Amino acid sequence: MHISAVHKSTPGRLLARNALWNIMGQTAPMLVAVFAIPRLIQTLGTARFGVLTIAWMVVGYFSFFDFGLGRALTKVVADKLGEKKEHELPHLVWTSLGAICLLGTAGALVLLSGAHLLVHSALKIPDALRPETLRSFYILAFAIPIVTVSTGLRGVLEAHQEFALLTAIRIPLGIFTFVGPLLVLTFSRSMVAVVVALLAARLITCVAHFLACIVKMPELRHGLGFEWSSLRDIFHLGGWMTVSNLTSPLLVYMDRFMIGALVSVTAVAYYATPFEMINKLLIIPSAMMGPLFPAFAMNSARQDHARSRLFFWRAVKYIFLIVFPITLLTVAFAPEALNFWLGQAFAQQSAPVLRWLAVGILVNCMSVVAAAMVQGYGRPDIAAKFHLSEVPFFLGTLYLGLHWYGILGAAVAWTLRVTLDACLLFTAAARLSADPHPAWRRVIPATLATAAALLLSTFSFPLVAKVSIVACLLLAYAACAWCLLDAYERVLVMTLGRTHPVPTSTSVPLSAALSD
């Protein structure tokens, strides 16, 4: 292992390339799902497909039994690389993986002991499917330690910026998650056989992650050992990350539960459909944060706050430039789009909701960068405390919003919550990185201009007039976006689609190009 290679992995061009790898890894399975899910529903039937969906959910949710140690391991390994302490990594990695495996085993025991209660009491599963579902849950329990260990191994590879390799592993797994059941169903209609195939895929993926770590860190072959004292910092980081990871789903999904309880189940459909549609935009910042998180951690270890600030504001800018035009089009044409997709009755209920949620997603996408910096700087407790403090605020505004305005009030409450979260995280990130300029000075001008453009696009105009107004707004956006790009980025934009590289005179690391 050579620290110089790792050091070179943090300039902006490589970070951008790693973000693209991340996007590919997340979107390729989604494209397969679009075609596979209708076939699965047709072949399995609605009830069995519901069980399969629950199986996917159980594996994903119980993966939190790593208690944030996978993410914490990324941070600590990146710190050691930044401090040139690679010799400490083998024992650290093996110790962390051992702890993660034990925690995953505990999760498996929890599922084994609670499977009967889930199948026969908590979940409304048809009587004929309960024995088959119970056996499937017992098999799924063995997947939990496999998934948690894979999370830890992935954290090690992320710290080394090996996102091309991670994508090569993630895409086959994601595709097999949907295609695998179809292959099994050609010779068996048993859900147990489907779950066994999914378990085998997870095991193969875990082995692939392990072999990749061995190749990247040959020292692991000879450095097998355990130092339990090194777990203190990892558990401290991972514990707070777990608090945040457990609170976030509550903040994300509580609106739908309360709509179902206070309004109606039909209203949940009118709300959840636009939410799930616009929520897919979070793939963009999530893909960028994979490579940025270890970069922030490494810069924190070196006390290189200037580089962190450059990466931070550059990432915020890129996300805004990508997501804003999508948000503008969504806000402007929400009624027309929903009417075309789902019909006029659905559009009348969901279009106002979609508009508010689109604004909230734009804000939330940018706050992901701040959350990555806060965690990368070793302060996951800050984000966790913010999320805990937001729960009563969100529940209160959500209740009042539903009482006064129905599902539109829920969308407004959610947007207000993510806006508050973004303000808190941006302030914390600016302080941690010793930013000499207050965060609000950078954000407020763009916020006001964005709000004005989005507000203008919501006015009731004839379709031709609306198209003309939105076209003018997009032209103004393009002009502003061009002004926001520096000379190096403009060269990159102009060379998009060409086969020859950027001229050598401008081929400098993005971190250098960021200098004011």
C-alpha positions, 0 to 999 in steps of 0.5 A: 500500500502506498500513501501517495496513491491514496493521496492522489485519490482526493483531487476533484477529478477523481472524486467526480469520477468516483461519484459517476461510478457510484451513480452507475452502481445505484441506477443500473439495478433501478433500470432492471427493476423497472422491467423485472418488477411487473414480471415478478408480480405477474409470476409470483402474484401480489401476495407472494411479491409482497412477501418478497418485498418484505424480505428485501426490506428486512435484509436492508433494515436489519443491516443497521446491526453494524451500529454504524461501524462500517461508516465509522471504519471508513472514517478511521481508515481514511484518517490513518491513511492521511496520517501515514499510519498504514501499519496500524490498519491490519489489526484495526480492520480485523478487530472492526470486522470481528465486532461487526460480525458479532453484532450481525450475529446478534441481529440474526438471533433477534430475527430468528427469535422474532420471526414467528411474531412477525409472520403470525401477528405483526404482518398481515400475511395470508394464512396459506403463505405463513409457513413458507414466509416463516421458513424464508425469514429463518433463512434471511436471518443468516443473511444479516451477519453477511450483510453487516460484514460486507458493509465493513469491507465496503467501508475499507474500500471506500476509504481507499477510493476504490469506487470503480471496484465497488461498482463492479461488485454492486451492479451484479448484486443489484441486478441479481436482486431482481433477476435472481427471483425470476431465474428461480421461478422458472423451476420453482414457485417456492419463496424459500428457493427465492430467498436461498438464491438471494442469500447465496448472492449476498454471500458471494458479494461478501466474498468479493468484497473480502478478496478486493480488500486483500488485494488492496491491503496485502498486509491483511494476510499477515496482520491477523490480530485483534486490539479491542482498545482500538474499538473505542473510537470506532464505537463512539463514531458508529454509535452516533451514526446509528442514532442518526441512521435510526432517526432519519427513517423516522423523519422520512416515513413518519408523514405517511404513517400519520397521514394513514392514521389522521386522514385516510389510506387513500390519501397516503397513495396521493402523498407517497407516489409523488414523494417516491418519484421525486425522492429518487433525486437523492441518488445524485448527492448520495453518489457524490458523498461516497467518495467525498466522505473519506476525502473529508476524513483524510483532510480532517486528519491533516487539518487541511480545512482549506481543501475540505472547504473547496470540496464542500462548496464545489459539491454543493454547487454541482448538486445545485446545478444538476438538481435545480433545473429538474426541480424547476421543471417539476414545480412548473409542470407537476399538474401536466406530468401527473395528469399524463401519468396517473390521470386528472383525479390523481393530479388534482390531489398530488400536484401541489404536494409534488411541488412542495416536495420538489423544493424540499428535495432540492434543499435536502440534496445539498444538505447531504454534503454538509452531513458528509462533512460533519461525519467525516470530521469525526462529529456524527454526534452533531448530526444525530443531535440535530435529528433528535431535536427535529423529531418533536418539531416535525411531529408538531408541524406535521400534525398541524399541517395535516389538521389544517391543509391535509396532505399538502400540509404534510408536504409543507411540514416535511419541506420545513423540516429538511430546510431546518436540518440544512441550515443546522448542518451548513452552520456546523460544517462551516464551523468545523472547517473554520470557514472565514465566511458565514454560511448564510452569506454564500447561501442566501443570495442563491436561495432568494433567486431560486425561490423567486424562479420557483414561485414564478413557475407555479402561477397559473398560465396557459400551457404555451405561456408557461413553457415560454416562461420556463424556457426563459428561466432555464436560459437565465439559469444557464447564464448564471451557471456558466458564470459560476463555473471557473475556467477549468470547468468551462473547458471541461464542459466544452470538451464534453462529448469529444474524444480527446482529453482536456488540454494539458495546460488546464489539466490540473487537479480540481482542488487547485482549480478551485482556488479563488 
